[in-house]
Amino acid sequence: MKPLIAPSLLSADFLNLADDIEMVNLSEADWFHCDVMDGIFVPNISFGLPVISAIKRKAEKPLDVHLMIQHPERFIKDFKNAGADLLSVHYEVCTHLHRTLQEIRNLDMKAGIVLNPHTPVSVLDNILPEADFVLLMSVNPGFGGQSFIPETLNKIKRLKEMILKRNLQTLIEVDGGIGIDNAKLLIEAGADILVAGNAIFKSPDPLMTIKMLKNSVN
């Protein structure tokens, strides 16, 4: 099965954001990936609710919103109202993760758990059935353009084993340092969704790059 491709708008041209959104609309990509950073949980600040609302008005594909913020539970309804279709929160900051995932699902969004590179997939043992997807960070979150952490491949394999053993439908998403050179390895390891930023938006032919990522299993 072909992977889902989610171009990360963190790497888009913010002076021409509408053009980049339209490019993704016309491409073989499946989702828009939107990184929300607060400068506290991660050492960077990106964009927030007004930008998500603006993207939603132009986007013709689901918005996959990744919250890299403290106290994400305070903003679940706000991001739903802004246009999020999928909402993921970090295991590392959610004291009441079960409740947070339930609240996301109760608002008719897909709920995701995000793990930083240092966090083992074993922490998901008691919560995995509550997640529609798990996002494994393959770089340290906060900045685009970082190099892929190779150990992520083993994490994907371990997580896929957990999912299959329990007969779950949970999808595995991977974000960080992904491009044409490693997409096939990620899919073979068990990844279902590939997030790519610089590889797409810095490409001389973004549409072709998305097409190649989509068909990298062939």
ChimeraX attribute file (.defattr): number of C-alpha atoms within 10 A of each C-alpha:
attribute: neighborCount
match mode: 1-to-1
recipient: residues
	/A:1	9
	/A:2	13
	/A:3	22
	/A:4	18
	/A:5	22
	/A:6	27
	/A:7	28
	/A:8	25
	/A:9	23
	/A:10	19
	/A:11	20
	/A:12	19
	/A:13	14
	/A:14	11
	/A:15	8
	/A:16	9
	/A:17	15
	/A:18	17
	/A:19	14
	/A:20	18
	/A:21	22
	/A:22	13
	/A:23	16
	/A:24	25
	/A:25	17
	/A:26	11
	/A:27	15
	/A:28	20
	/A:29	21
	/A:30	22
	/A:31	25
	/A:32	27
	/A:33	23
	/A:34	26
	/A:35	24
	/A:36	22
	/A:37	22
	/A:38	17
	/A:39	14
	/A:40	11
	/A:41	18
	/A:42	16
	/A:43	11
	/A:44	14
	/A:45	17
	/A:46	15
	/A:47	13
	/A:48	16
	/A:49	17
	/A:50	11
	/A:51	13
	/A:52	20
	/A:53	17
	/A:54	14
	/A:55	20
	/A:56	19
	/A:57	11
	/A:58	14
	/A:59	19
	/A:60	16
	/A:61	16
	/A:62	16
	/A:63	22
	/A:64	26
	/A:65	24
	/A:66	21
	/A:67	24
	/A:68	26
	/A:69	20
	/A:70	18
	/A:71	15
	/A:72	17
	/A:73	20
	/A:74	10
	/A:75	13
	/A:76	22
	/A:77	14
	/A:78	11
	/A:79	23
	/A:80	19
	/A:81	14
	/A:82	20
	/A:83	22
	/A:84	25
	/A:85	22
	/A:86	24
	/A:87	25
	/A:88	27
	/A:89	28
	/A:90	23
	/A:91	17
	/A:92	15
	/A:93	16
	/A:94	17
	/A:95	11
	/A:96	10
	/A:97	18
	/A:98	14
	/A:99	13
	/A:100	19
	/A:101	25
	/A:102	16
	/A:103	16
	/A:104	23
	/A:105	18
	/A:106	11
	/A:107	14
	/A:108	13
	/A:109	22
	/A:110	19
	/A:111	24
	/A:112	29
	/A:113	26
	/A:114	23
	/A:115	22
	/A:116	17
	/A:117	17
	/A:118	12
	/A:119	15
	/A:120	13
	/A:121	19
	/A:122	12
	/A:123	11
	/A:124	18
	/A:125	11
	/A:126	9
	/A:127	12
	/A:128	22
	/A:129	15
	/A:130	19
	/A:131	21
	/A:132	21
	/A:133	23
	/A:134	26
	/A:135	24
	/A:136	26
	/A:137	22
	/A:138	24
	/A:139	23
	/A:140	17
	/A:141	20
	/A:142	18
	/A:143	17
	/A:144	17
	/A:145	14
	/A:146	15
	/A:147	12
	/A:148	18
	/A:149	15
	/A:150	12
	/A:151	11
	/A:152	20
	/A:153	21
	/A:154	13
	/A:155	20
	/A:156	25
	/A:157	16
	/A:158	16
	/A:159	26
	/A:160	20
	/A:161	13
	/A:162	18
	/A:163	18
	/A:164	11
	/A:165	9
	/A:166	10
	/A:167	10
	/A:168	15
	/A:169	12
	/A:170	20
	/A:171	18
	/A:172	22
	/A:173	25
	/A:174	27
	/A:175	24
	/A:176	25
	/A:177	23
	/A:178	25
	/A:179	20
	/A:180	17
	/A:181	11
	/A:182	14
	/A:183	23
	/A:184	19
	/A:185	14
	/A:186	23
	/A:187	21
	/A:188	13
	/A:189	18
	/A:190	22
	/A:191	25
	/A:192	21
	/A:193	24
	/A:194	28
	/A:195	27
	/A:196	29
	/A:197	23
	/A:198	21
	/A:199	22
	/A:200	25
	/A:201	23
	/A:202	13
	/A:203	13
	/A:204	10
	/A:205	10
	/A:206	19
	/A:207	17
	/A:208	14
	/A:209	21
	/A:210	26
	/A:211	14
	/A:212	16
	/A:213	27
	/A:214	23
	/A:215	16
	/A:216	18
	/A:217	15
	/A:218	8
